[in-house]
């Protein structure tokens, strides 16, 4: 029986091309790619993160426990043959599920790829993003969290400006005057931003996170324009503040392995001075998925040098990611946060 293959994905998913290329290597069956933009669409289509492969309408990589099967528009993390987190199934895994769907031992549309499944190459050990594209997954993740609704966008920018000018998050009552002419309540707008992952709300409804800012202390303290002290959610968030605000910043952080101070002085013109001069940034994410604050920010940190970052990655093999140079980390921070306060 001929199988139907469909790949569900979010816009600009960096892990879609590798999955499509691997399918092309092992089967001559047509593969339809369908873009999913909302959680409702994901639930209706059965997309448990992007990308999701459907074989005859079923997800062959869904967990055995249906309770663990959660549809959504977040990035999806798979496990390779050794149980390591990877962004897409390996050729061997794909060949196995296609063969199983055929229900027989003949090819059933599988193109010859040479070798048995055991001999097929496994997926990369850990790829937070494709080589040469530092932060591609994080960029796609944060891009999907940008509010498009004008009211939500205005509220989001007001929250960011409050952090930048006072060091604190505004309350819902402080946001109320700016949306008084609309039919929406401030609490409703904040909940929408929370669901989008543009901000995170604490259990009491207060703003706990507005990327790049944290309302609670973190290892990354940032002095803004020599006036206001704030905390950044992660190293990349800290590096993005200067570009977002157009002012000088000074970042004070630490190397997690030794406690050695790491400082970065950034100018509004985009120049940066790092101390130590050998410092790097590790860019990683928990394979579990979820909001950036829960599964990403804890793994984006400064290290005094390449050796320290490498040692940390070896000690934490469950965290997929990559080590960024200073220039790569600076560019990623500016790319993610530079446009947030821009006006049309």
Order of alpha helices (4+ residues) and beta strands (2+ residues): beta-alpha-beta-alpha-beta-beta-beta-beta-beta-alpha-alpha-alpha-alpha-alpha-beta-beta-beta-beta-beta-alpha-beta-beta-beta-beta-alpha-beta-alpha-beta-alpha
